[in-house]
Amino acid sequence: MSSMLLILEKINSKDKDFRYMATSDLLNELQKETFRADGDMERRLGDAILVQLEDQSGDISGMAVKCVGHLVRKVSQARAEVVIKTLCERAITALPKGKNEQQRDMAMISLKTVVGEISGGNLAVSASNMIANKMLEGLTKEASNVISDSLDILAEVTQKFGNLLVAEHARIKATLVPLLDDARAPIRKRAMHCLAAMSVYMNDGLLDEVVSHLLQRLKEGQRTIKPDVLRSYVAAVGHVSRSVGYRFGKYLVEATALVVSYCEAAKEKEGDDELREHCLQAMEGFVLCCPTDARSHMSALIDAGLKFIKFDPNFADEDMDEDGAEEGGEEDEEQEEEEEEAYSDDEDVSWKVRRAAAKLISVVASQYPDAVAEVYKRTSGELINRFREREENVKGDVFAAYIVLARQVGNVSKRYRSEDPNNPVQLLHADVPAVVRSCAKQLKEKNPKTRMAVFGLLRELIGVAPVPVAQQLPLLVPGITAALSDSAAAAASSGLKVEALQFTRLALATSGAAAPPTKDLKQLTQAVLPCASERYYKVAAESLRVCEQVILVLRPRTGGTLAAVPGDLKDLVPKLFSALRGRLAAPDQDQEVKESSITGTATAVGQLADLLAPELPSVLQVLLDRLRNEITRLTAVRAFGTIAASPLPVDLGAAGVLEPVAGGG
């Protein structure tokens, strides 16, 4: 108690440093599980913290916010309610123009902290109702900032404690719905989020009133609603559908028809791109929240996604077919001139429409695996075509959509017979050359993020169609070698190299595919070898695995017989072995690098022992040392098993390792 009195004495000091230290000490005390205070001390602490929230020093007021969160959990319910009520009053009080807004801002932040800290019990019931009522009072104020902040806090409370506000649901709904027509966009947006958060806890009657109102306003359309307000209503439908899930199903027929019609009717003018985006996001929400009810609209949703994934009125496609370029003549030129006048690159937000369309296609593909053949037929061509998307944000979502599509094809592959013309795997196999060609072009881009996404797509694709992709490896060699020699920022470059190495390993490991041409294999190996000495352990480990795979390609094993190493590739053998041995002998390495070097070296010995005879005794001794080390013992045991299974005459006895290995060390 004496320590708390000392803190309270210092917390009122005129010296800023004293106040800061006192507030810090108070925070430490409140964080202790053993903290206890009597009624008078609770009152004094509450008053002191409320004063500190108004301190001119941002460090002190910020620390006081943390104190509030702990205080309301440690003091009596009555005292906590007093503190919360004071914060609410400050939050909804509009200060005269020119006055410092810090008091109100800190009160808002403190209320958010309090909502986050309260977990349940009687305090949760009383606090949530008190905050909700005060915020509803704040919505009656004239100041825009007070209304906006009140909506933010109300959304926080309803999202966490909506089930404790049942008595207030009707009042909250009646207050929020009119705000959707407010002339101020920030207020409409916050009201929409608050209504969506509240709709989760509404009973069926209130939810029906909310959704019916939203749909009725959409029916009225632009005759009675301003365009910007109309966009807010479309967005509200999408947010409510995502919040309530399957309960939105009975409204889906009407909602989908309205949203699709608005998406189609949107004109190419300022603001309508945002309307299209909201419409596509709403459709995505419909599929996510109630996929069963949305199934009957799948065709219309796919049509919308395909139409708007290529919506780019501010860009003339240079890859347009020649026939398409010849049609239209002077009329097209005039139309292009009009579009150029209507659009500006600086103001172009059509990329948001294309991104929303790509996400819609991705969601449809993920939610309807039983219709993957139909979805793939209709969407794969356009997705592949859009790999050349000019906006990086959109391009990533296009890649992600195709990855989902390919993954779904792999998931259902066993449901179809190989000769079935509707087998989506066969459809995907037929598209592999086009996909790889497009990916090869994208690997020429400078952006590491784009190239990493391409390798991620290729890794997913090779899991579904391993042989067709591996056969196209020569097309990708320039892109792989460029990625492995990338000297960009360390983090981005390392991530890119890991992705490129992982794909290369999978492509080389594909059974049934012909080995890459000599020139390409040499080029790949020359690019991989420097990566084995990289400092970043993931790059080094993955490059060693690729070296191991190259050895298996150089000298494949058929049954119990090893093929001869092609004469023009023999010069790779000492280079590969040197890279593996260098990492094997190096001390103080990451565990993953140690294991990769041990496994790779064992493969090299098992496949190439006759070409490495002078090196074998020393290498086997190093492997024996790894066997004696507890950390690498299991990997070393497997390594000696690989060597022992080799069809080549590797004399472990002559090398002096057979007896220690057989004897356990």
C-alpha positions in Angstrom: 0.0 0.0 0.0 2.9 2.4 0.8 4.3 1.8 -2.7 1.0 2.8 -4.2 0.9 6.0 -2.1 4.3 6.9 -3.3 3.3 6.2 -6.9 0.2 8.5 -6.5 2.4 11.2 -5.1 4.8 11.1 -8.0 2.1 10.8 -10.6 1.0 14.3 -9.9 4.5 15.8 -10.2 5.2 18.7 -12.5 8.2 16.9 -13.7 7.4 14.9 -16.9 10.0 12.3 -16.1 8.6 11.7 -12.6 5.1 11.3 -14.1 6.4 8.9 -16.7 8.2 6.7 -14.2 5.2 6.8 -11.8 2.8 5.7 -14.5 5.2 2.9 -15.6 5.4 1.7 -12.0 1.6 1.8 -11.7 1.3 -0.3 -14.9 3.7 -2.9 -13.4 1.7 -3.0 -10.2 -1.6 -3.5 -12.0 -0.1 -6.3 -14.1 0.7 -8.3 -11.0 -1.7 -11.1 -10.1 -1.4 -10.2 -6.4 -2.6 -6.6 -6.9 -5.3 -5.7 -4.4 -6.7 -2.3 -3.4 -9.4 -1.1 -1.0 -12.3 1.2 -2.0 -10.5 4.5 -1.4 -7.4 3.3 -3.2 -9.5 2.2 -6.2 -11.1 5.6 -6.4 -7.7 7.4 -6.2 -6.2 5.1 -8.8 -9.1 5.6 -11.2 -9.0 9.4 -10.8 -5.2 9.4 -11.3 -5.3 7.3 -14.5 -8.1 9.4 -16.0 -5.9 12.5 -15.4 -2.9 10.8 -17.0 -4.9 10.1 -20.1 -5.0 13.9 -20.7 -1.2 14.3 -20.1 0.5 16.4 -22.9 3.2 13.8 -23.1 2.2 11.1 -25.6 4.3 8.5 -23.9 2.6 9.1 -20.5 -1.0 9.1 -22.0 -0.2 6.0 -24.0 0.9 4.1 -20.9 -2.2 5.3 -19.1 -4.3 3.7 -21.8 -2.7 0.3 -20.9 -3.3 1.0 -17.2 -7.0 1.5 -17.9 -7.3 -1.9 -19.4 -5.8 -3.6 -16.4 -7.6 -1.4 -13.9 -11.1 -2.3 -14.9 -10.3 -6.0 -14.4 -8.6 -5.5 -11.0 -11.0 -3.1 -9.2 -14.6 -3.6 -8.1 -17.4 -3.6 -10.7 -18.8 -0.3 -9.4 -15.5 1.5 -9.7 -14.9 0.0 -13.2 -18.3 1.3 -14.2 -17.4 4.8 -13.0 -14.2 4.8 -15.1 -16.0 3.5 -18.2 -18.8 6.0 -17.8 -16.3 8.8 -17.6 -14.5 7.6 -20.7 -17.8 7.4 -22.6 -18.7 10.9 -21.7 -15.4 12.2 -22.9 -15.7 10.2 -26.1 -19.0 11.6 -27.2 -18.4 15.2 -26.1 -17.7 17.4 -29.1 -15.0 20.0 -28.2 -15.3 23.5 -29.4 -13.4 24.3 -32.7 -9.7 24.9 -32.0 -9.7 22.9 -28.8 -7.2 20.0 -28.5 -8.9 16.7 -29.5 -6.5 14.6 -27.4 -8.9 14.1 -24.5 -11.6 12.6 -26.8 -9.0 10.6 -28.8 -7.5 9.0 -25.7 -11.0 8.3 -24.4 -11.8 6.4 -27.6 -8.6 4.4 -27.6 -9.1 3.6 -23.9 -12.7 2.3 -24.6 -11.3 0.0 -27.3 -8.8 -1.2 -24.8 -11.4 -1.8 -22.2 -13.6 -3.7 -24.6 -10.6 -5.9 -25.5 -9.7 -6.6 -21.9 -13.1 -7.5 -20.5 -13.7 -11.2 -21.0 -17.1 -11.9 -19.4 -19.1 -11.9 -16.2 -21.3 -9.2 -14.7 -18.9 -6.5 -15.7 -19.2 -7.5 -19.4 -23.0 -7.2 -19.2 -23.1 -3.8 -17.5 -20.1 -2.4 -19.4 -21.3 -3.5 -22.8 -24.8 -2.0 -22.2 -23.4 1.2 -20.8 -20.9 1.7 -23.8 -23.6 0.8 -26.3 -26.1 3.2 -24.9 -23.5 6.0 -24.7 -22.4 5.4 -28.3 -26.0 5.5 -29.5 -26.2 8.8 -27.7 -23.1 9.9 -29.6 -24.8 9.1 -32.9 -27.3 11.8 -32.3 -24.5 14.5 -32.2 -23.9 16.7 -35.1 -20.1 16.5 -35.2 -18.9 14.0 -37.9 -15.9 12.9 -35.9 -18.0 12.1 -32.9 -20.4 10.0 -35.0 -17.6 8.2 -36.7 -15.8 7.3 -33.5 -19.1 6.3 -31.8 -19.7 3.9 -34.7 -16.2 2.5 -34.3 -16.7 1.8 -30.6 -20.2 0.4 -31.2 -18.9 -2.0 -33.8 -16.3 -3.2 -31.3 -18.8 -3.8 -28.6 -21.4 -5.5 -30.8 -18.9 -7.7 -32.4 -17.7 -9.0 -29.0 -20.7 -8.7 -26.8 -23.6 -8.6 -29.2 -25.2 -11.6 -27.4 -25.4 -9.5 -24.2 -27.2 -6.6 -26.0 -30.3 -8.4 -27.0 -32.6 -5.8 -25.4 -30.8 -3.1 -27.4 -30.8 -4.9 -30.8 -33.9 -3.2 -32.1 -32.8 0.2 -31.0 -29.3 -0.3 -32.5 -30.8 -1.4 -35.8 -33.2 1.5 -35.9 -30.3 3.9 -35.4 -27.9 2.4 -37.8 -30.1 1.8 -40.8 -30.8 5.5 -41.6 -27.1 6.2 -41.4 -26.6 4.1 -44.6 -28.2 7.0 -46.5 -26.0 9.6 -44.8 -24.2 12.0 -47.2 -20.9 11.4 -45.5 -19.0 8.3 -46.9 -17.0 7.5 -43.7 -20.1 7.4 -41.6 -21.9 5.2 -44.2 -19.0 2.8 -44.2 -18.8 2.6 -40.4 -22.5 2.1 -40.1 -22.3 -0.7 -42.6 -19.6 -2.5 -40.6 -21.4 -2.0 -37.4 -24.7 -3.3 -38.8 -22.8 -6.4 -40.2 -21.3 -7.1 -36.8 -24.7 -6.7 -35.1 -26.5 -8.9 -37.6 -24.7 -12.0 -36.3 -26.6 -11.8 -33.1 -30.0 -10.6 -34.4 -33.0 -12.8 -34.2 -34.7 -13.9 -37.5 -37.3 -11.1 -37.3 -34.8 -8.3 -37.0 -32.4 -9.8 -39.6 -35.3 -10.1 -42.0 -36.1 -6.4 -41.5 -32.5 -5.4 -42.1 -32.0 -7.5 -45.2 -35.4 -6.6 -46.6 -34.6 -2.9 -46.2 -31.3 -3.3 -48.0 -32.8 -5.3 -50.9 -35.7 -2.9 -51.2 -33.4 0.1 -51.5 -31.5 -1.8 -54.2 -34.7 -2.4 -56.0 -35.5 1.3 -56.0 -32.1 1.8 -57.7 -30.8 5.1 -59.0 -34.3 6.6 -59.2 -34.2 7.4 -55.5 -30.6 6.7 -54.4 -27.5 8.6 -55.2 -24.7 6.6 -56.9 -22.3 6.8 -53.9 -25.1 5.7 -51.5 -26.0 2.9 -53.9 -22.5 1.5 -53.7 -22.7 1.5 -49.9 -25.9 -0.5 -50.0 -24.4 -3.1 -52.3 -21.4 -3.3 -50.0 -23.7 -3.6 -47.0 -25.5 -6.6 -48.6 -22.1 -8.3 -49.1 -20.9 -7.6 -45.5 -24.2 -8.8 -43.9 -24.2 -12.0 -46.0 -20.6 -12.8 -44.9 -21.6 -12.1 -41.2 -24.7 -14.2 -41.0 -23.6 -17.1 -43.2 -26.2 -19.7 -44.1 -29.0 -17.5 -42.6 -28.7 -15.3 -45.7 -29.6 -18.3 -48.0 -33.3 -17.5 -48.2 -32.5 -14.0 -49.6 -29.9 -15.2 -52.1 -32.1 -15.5 -55.2 -33.3 -11.9 -55.0 -29.9 -10.6 -53.8 -27.9 -12.3 -56.5 -30.2 -11.1 -59.2 -30.0 -7.5 -58.0 -26.2 -7.5 -57.5 -25.5 -9.1 -60.9 -27.8 -6.6 -62.6 -26.0 -3.7 -61.0 -22.6 -5.2 -62.0 -23.7 -5.5 -65.6 -25.4 -2.1 -65.8 -22.5 -0.1 -64.3 -21.4 2.5 -66.7 -17.8 3.4 -67.5 -17.6 6.6 -65.6 -16.1 7.8 -62.3 -17.3 5.8 -59.4 -18.8 2.8 -61.2 -15.6 0.8 -61.0 -16.1 0.9 -57.2 -19.7 -0.3 -57.7 -18.5 -3.2 -59.8 -15.9 -4.1 -57.2 -18.6 -4.1 -54.4 -20.9 -6.2 -56.6 -18.2 -8.8 -57.2 -17.2 -8.9 -53.6 -20.8 -9.4 -52.6 -21.0 -12.3 -55.0 -17.9 -13.8 -53.5 -19.6 -13.4 -50.1 -22.7 -15.2 -51.3 -20.7 -18.2 -52.4 -18.6 -18.3 -49.2 -21.6 -17.9 -46.7 -24.1 -20.2 -48.4 -22.5 -22.3 -51.2 -25.5 -24.7 -51.4 -28.0 -21.9 -52.0 -25.6 -20.1 -54.4 -25.1 -23.3 -56.5 -28.0 -22.5 -58.8 -26.3 -19.2 -59.6 -22.9 -20.7 -60.3 -23.1 -20.1 -64.1 -24.1 -16.4 -63.7 -21.3 -15.9 -61.1 -18.7 -17.4 -63.4 -19.9 -15.3 -66.3 -19.5 -12.2 -64.1 -16.0 -13.2 -63.0 -14.9 -14.0 -66.6 -16.3 -10.7 -67.9 -14.6 -8.5 -65.4 -11.3 -10.2 -64.9 -10.3 -8.7 -68.2 -12.0 -5.3 -67.5 -9.3 -2.8 -68.3 -10.8 0.1 -70.2 -7.7 2.2 -69.8 -5.3 -0.2 -71.5 -5.2 -1.5 -75.1 -4.3 -5.2 -75.2 -1.2 -5.5 -77.5 -1.8 -9.3 -77.7 -5.2 -8.9 -79.3 -5.9 -11.3 -82.1 -5.3 -10.0 -85.5 -8.9 -10.6 -86.5 -10.1 -8.6 -83.5 -7.8 -5.7 -84.4 -9.1 -5.5 -87.9 -12.7 -5.2 -87.0 -14.3 -1.9 -86.0 -12.2 0.5 -88.1 -12.8 4.2 -87.5 -15.6 3.6 -85.0 -13.2 1.8 -82.7 -10.6 4.6 -83.0 -13.3 7.2 -82.1 -14.4 5.1 -79.2 -10.8 4.7 -77.9 -10.3 8.5 -78.1 -13.5 9.0 -76.0 -12.3 6.4 -73.5 -8.9 8.1 -73.2 -10.6 11.4 -72.4 -12.8 9.7 -69.8 -10.0 7.8 -68.1 -6.7 8.8 -66.6 -3.9 6.4 -65.6 -3.6 8.2 -62.3 -7.2 7.7 -61.4 -7.6 4.3 -62.9 -9.0 1.9 -60.2 -10.2 -0.8 -62.7 -7.6 -3.1 -61.2 -9.8 -3.4 -58.1 -12.5 -4.8 -60.4 -10.2 -7.4 -61.9 -8.9 -8.4 -58.5 -12.4 -8.9 -57.2 -13.3 -10.9 -60.3 -10.2 -13.2 -59.8 -11.2 -13.8 -56.2 -14.7 -14.6 -57.2 -13.5 -17.3 -59.7 -11.2 -18.7 -57.0 -14.0 -19.0 -54.5 -16.3 -20.7 -57.0 -13.6 -23.2 -57.8 -12.9 -23.9 -54.1 -16.5 -24.3 -53.1 -17.8 -26.6 -55.8 -15.3 -29.5 -56.2 -18.0 -31.7 -57.7 -18.3 -29.2 -60.6 -14.6 -28.8 -61.1 -14.7 -30.1 -64.7 -17.2 -27.5 -65.7 -15.5 -24.7 -63.8 -12.1 -25.6 -65.3 -13.5 -25.7 -68.8 -15.0 -22.3 -68.5 -12.3 -20.4 -66.5 -8.9 -21.9 -67.2 -8.4 -20.3 -70.6 -9.1 -16.8 -69.3 -7.1 -17.2 -66.2 -4.1 -18.3 -68.2 -4.6 -15.4 -70.6 -4.6 -13.0 -67.6 -1.2 -14.2 -66.4 0.1 -11.1 -68.3 -1.9 -8.8 -66.0 -0.1 -5.4 -65.7 -1.0 -4.7 -62.1 1.1 -6.8 -59.6 -1.7 -6.8 -57.0 -4.1 -8.4 -59.5 -1.6 -10.7 -61.0 -1.0 -12.4 -57.6 -4.8 -13.1 -57.2 -4.9 -14.5 -60.8 -2.1 -16.9 -60.0 -3.9 -17.8 -56.7 -7.1 -18.5 -58.6 -5.4 -20.9 -61.0 -3.6 -22.6 -58.1 -6.9 -23.2 -56.4 -8.3 -24.6 -59.7 -5.3 -26.9 -60.3 -5.5 -28.1 -56.7 -9.2 -28.9 -57.0 -8.4 -30.9 -60.2 -5.8 -32.9 -58.3 -8.3 -33.5 -55.4 -10.9 -35.0 -57.7 -8.6 -36.8 -60.2 -9.5 -40.3 -58.8 -13.2 -39.8 -59.5 -12.8 -39.9 -63.3 -11.6 -42.7 -65.6 -8.6 -41.7 -67.7 -10.5 -42.1 -70.9 -13.4 -39.9 -69.7 -13.5 -36.8 -72.0 -14.7 -34.7 -69.0 -11.8 -35.7 -66.9 -10.4 -32.4 -65.6 -6.9 -33.9 -65.3 -6.8 -34.4 -69.0 -8.1 -30.9 -69.6 -5.3 -29.6 -67.4 -2.7 -31.7 -69.1 -3.7 -30.2 -72.4 -3.2 -26.7 -70.9 0.2 -27.3 -69.5 2.2 -26.1 -72.5 0.3 -22.8 -72.6 0.6 -22.4 -68.8 4.4 -23.0 -68.9 4.9 -20.6 -71.9 3.1 -17.9 -70.0 5.0 -18.6 -66.8 8.3 -18.5 -68.7 7.4 -14.9 -69.9 6.5 -13.9 -66.3 9.8 -15.2 -65.0 11.4 -12.4 -67.1 9.8 -9.8 -64.8 11.9 -7.9 -62.4 9.5 -8.1 -59.4 10.6 -10.9 -57.1 7.1 -11.2 -55.7 5.7 -12.0 -59.2 8.4 -14.6 -59.9 7.9 -16.3 -56.5 4.2 -16.5 -57.3 5.0 -18.1 -60.6 7.2 -20.8 -59.0 4.5 -21.4 -56.4 2.0 -22.0 -59.3 4.4 -24.3 -61.1 5.0 -26.3 -57.9 1.3 -26.8 -57.5 0.9 -27.7 -61.2 3.7 -30.3 -61.1 1.9 -32.0 -58.3 -1.1 -32.5 -60.5 0.6 -33.0 -63.9 4.2 -34.0 -63.1 5.2 -35.5 -66.4 3.7 -32.8 -68.7 5.3 -30.0 -66.6 8.7 -31.7 -66.3 8.7 -32.2 -70.1 8.4 -28.4 -70.5 11.4 -27.7 -68.2 13.7 -26.4 -71.0 11.3 -23.5 -71.5 11.8 -22.5 -67.8 15.6 -22.9 -67.6 16.4 -19.2 -68.4 13.9 -18.0 -65.7 15.3 -20.5 -63.1 18.9 -19.5 -63.7 18.0 -15.8 -63.6 16.2 -16.3 -60.3 19.2 -18.3 -58.8 21.6 -15.5 -59.8 19.3 -12.7 -58.5 21.2 -10.1 -56.5 18.3 -8.1 -55.2 17.4 -7.4 -51.6 18.5 -10.3 -49.4 15.1 -11.4 -48.1 13.3 -11.2 -51.4 16.2 -12.8 -53.2 16.5 -15.7 -50.8 12.8 -16.4 -50.9 12.9 -16.4 -54.7 15.9 -18.8 -54.8 14.2 -21.2 -52.4 11.0 -21.3 -54.6 13.1 -21.8 -57.8 15.2 -24.6 -56.2 12.1 -26.4 -54.8 10.5 -26.4 -58.2 13.7 -27.5 -60.0 14.1 -30.4 -57.6 10.5 -31.6 -58.2 10.9 -31.3 -62.0 14.1 -33.3 -62.0 12.7 -35.9 -59.6 9.6 -36.6 -61.8 9.7 -40.2 -62.9 8.6 -41.0 -66.5 9.8 -37.7 -67.9 12.8 -37.5 -70.2 16.0 -36.0 -68.8 16.6 -32.4 -69.7 18.8 -31.7 -72.7 22.5 -31.6 -72.0 22.8 -27.9 -72.5 19.9 -27.2 -70.1 21.1 -29.6 -67.4 24.5 -28.0 -67.5 23.0 -24.5 -67.3 20.9 -25.5 -64.4 23.7 -27.1 -62.5 26.0 -24.1 -63.0 23.3 -21.9 -61.5 22.6 -24.2 -58.6 26.2 -24.9 -57.5 26.9 -21.3 -56.1 23.7 -21.5 -54.0 25.2 -24.5 -52.1 27.6 -22.0 -50.4 25.0 -19.4 -49.6 24.8 -18.3 -46.0 21.0 -18.6 -45.7 20.5 -22.2 -44.6 17.3 -22.8 -46.6 18.9 -21.8 -49.9 22.0 -24.0 -49.1 19.9 -27.0 -48.0 17.6 -26.8 -51.0 20.5 -26.4 -53.4 22.2 -29.6 -52.0 18.9 -31.5 -52.6 18.9 -30.3 -56.2 22.5 -31.4 -56.6 21.5 -34.8 -55.3 18.7 -34.9 -57.8 21.0 -33.9 -60.7 23.2 -36.9 -59.8 20.3 -39.2 -60.1 19.5 -37.7 -63.5 23.1 -38.0 -64.7 23.1 -41.7 -63.8 19.7 -43.2 -63.4 19.2 -46.6 -62.0 17.1 -49.2 -63.8 16.4 -52.2 -61.6 19.9 -53.1 -60.3 21.8 -51.5 -63.1 23.3 -48.0 -63.4 23.4 -46.3 -66.7 26.6 -44.7 -67.9 27.2 -41.0 -67.3 27.0 -39.3 -70.7 30.5 -38.2 -71.8 29.6 -34.5 -72.2 28.2 -34.4 -68.7 31.1 -36.1 -66.8 32.6 -32.7 -66.1 29.7 -32.0 -63.8 30.5 -34.9 -61.5 33.5 -33.4 -59.7 31.7 -30.1 -59.3 28.7 -31.6 -57.8 30.7 -33.8 -55.5 32.8 -30.8 -54.4 29.8 -28.8 -53.5 28.3 -31.7 -51.4 31.6 -32.6 -49.7 32.4 -28.9 -48.9 29.1 -28.6 -46.9 29.6 -32.1 -45.4 33.0 -31.3 -43.9 32.1 -27.7 -42.8 31.5 -27.4 -39.0 28.8 -25.4 -37.2 26.1 -25.6 -39.8 22.3 -25.6 -39.5 20.8 -29.0 -39.0 18.9 -29.0 -42.3 22.1 -28.3 -44.2 23.9 -31.1 -42.3 21.2 -33.6 -43.2 21.0 -32.5 -46.8 24.8 -32.7 -47.3 24.9 -36.2 -45.7 22.1 -37.5 -47.8 23.4 -35.9 -51.0 26.9 -37.2 -50.4 25.6 -40.8 -49.8 23.7 -40.6 -53.1 26.8 -39.4 -54.9 28.9 -42.3 -53.5 26.2 -44.8 -54.3 25.7 -43.5 -57.9 29.2 -42.4 -58.8 31.6 -44.4 -56.7 33.6 -45.7 -59.7 34.2 -42.1 -60.8 35.2 -40.9 -57.3 37.5 -43.7 -56.2 40.3 -41.4 -54.9 37.9 -39.4 -52.8 36.0 -42.3 -51.2 38.1 -43.1 -48.1 38.2 -39.5 -46.8 34.5 -39.0 -47.5 33.5 -42.2 -45.8 35.5 -41.2 -42.7 33.6 -37.9 -42.6 30.3 -39.8 -42.8 31.5 -42.1 -40.0 32.2 -39.0 -37.9 28.6 -37.9 -38.5 27.4 -41.4 -37.5 29.2 -40.9 -34.1 27.4 -37.6 -33.6 24.1 -38.0 -31.8 22.5 -35.1 -33.7 23.3 -36.5 -37.2 23.3 -40.2 -36.4 19.9 -41.2 -37.8 20.6 -39.4 -41.1 24.1 -41.0 -41.3 22.6 -44.5 -40.7 20.3 -44.0 -43.7 23.3 -42.7 -45.7 25.3 -45.8 -45.1 22.2 -47.8 -46.0 22.1 -46.0 -49.4 25.8 -46.7 -50.0 25.4 -50.4 -49.1 22.5 -50.8 -51.5 24.6 -49.4 -54.4 25.2 -51.8 -57.3 28.7 -50.4 -57.5 31.6 -52.1 -55.6 32.0 -49.8 -52.7 34.4 -51.5 -50.3 33.5 -50.2 -46.9 36.0 -52.7 -45.3 39.0 -51.4 -47.1 37.9 -47.8 -46.2 38.0 -48.8 -42.5 34.4 -47.9 -41.8 32.6 -51.3 -42.0 33.5 -52.5 -38.6 32.7 -49.2 -36.8 29.4 -49.0 -38.7 28.4 -52.6 -38.0 29.6 -52.3 -34.4 27.6 -49.1 -33.8 30.5 -46.7 -33.6 
